[in-house]
Amino acid sequence: MRVNGGHPRTPSIPATYLLDRNGTVRWSFVDTDCTRRAEPAELLVRLDELKAEERRMPQGSGEGGKTPR
């Protein structure tokens, strides 16, 4: 069975995305090594940063797709 148009033996690539309230990707973790995943502690830090940033911004405003790293 082919997945994502690749070779049948090509494994899926795990990914984690953090989206803001507007659906904009604000942080991502993608690694071709399928044994590596985003660290939960890193994700919690990024969530806290996003939450603090949203508190500083007026309602309805956005950053135009900037992705913090």
C-alpha positions as CSV (number, residue, x, y, z in Angstrom):
1,M,0.0,0.0,0.0
2,R,1.3,3.4,-0.9
3,V,1.1,6.2,1.6
4,N,1.5,9.9,0.6
5,G,2.7,8.8,-2.9
6,G,5.9,7.2,-1.5
7,H,7.4,3.8,-1.7
8,P,5.3,1.1,0.1
9,R,8.1,0.6,2.6
10,T,8.6,4.3,3.4
11,P,7.4,4.9,6.9
12,S,5.1,7.9,7.8
13,I,6.9,10.9,9.2
14,P,5.6,11.9,12.6
15,A,4.9,15.6,13.1
16,T,3.5,17.9,15.8
17,Y,1.9,21.3,15.1
18,L,0.9,24.1,17.4
19,L,-1.8,26.3,15.9
20,D,-3.0,29.7,17.2
21,R,-6.8,30.5,17.4
22,N,-6.8,31.6,13.8
23,G,-5.4,28.3,12.6
24,T,-2.0,29.6,11.8
25,V,0.9,27.2,12.5
26,R,3.0,28.8,15.2
27,W,5.4,26.0,15.9
28,S,6.1,22.6,14.4
29,F,8.3,19.6,15.0
30,V,9.0,17.2,12.1
31,D,11.8,14.7,12.0
32,T,12.4,12.0,9.4
33,D,13.7,9.7,12.2
34,C,10.4,8.1,13.2
35,T,11.8,7.3,16.6
36,R,12.1,11.0,17.5
37,R,9.0,13.0,18.7
38,A,8.4,16.4,20.0
39,E,9.3,16.5,23.7
40,P,6.2,17.2,25.9
41,A,8.1,19.7,28.0
42,E,9.0,21.7,24.8
43,L,5.4,21.7,23.7
44,L,4.3,23.0,27.1
45,V,6.8,25.8,26.9
46,R,5.6,26.8,23.4
47,L,2.0,26.7,24.6
48,D,2.8,29.0,27.5
49,E,4.6,31.4,25.1
50,L,1.6,31.4,22.7
51,K,-0.8,32.0,25.6
52,A,1.3,34.9,26.9
53,E,1.5,36.4,23.4
54,E,-2.3,36.1,22.9
55,R,-2.8,38.0,26.2
56,R,-0.6,40.9,25.0
57,M,-2.4,41.2,21.7
58,P,-5.8,42.9,21.2
59,Q,-8.7,40.7,20.3
60,G,-8.9,39.8,16.6
61,S,-5.3,40.8,15.7
62,G,-2.7,38.4,14.5
63,E,0.9,38.3,13.4
64,G,0.4,37.4,9.8
65,G,1.8,33.9,10.0
66,K,5.1,34.4,11.8
67,T,6.4,31.1,13.2
68,P,8.5,31.4,16.4
69,R,11.3,28.9,16.6
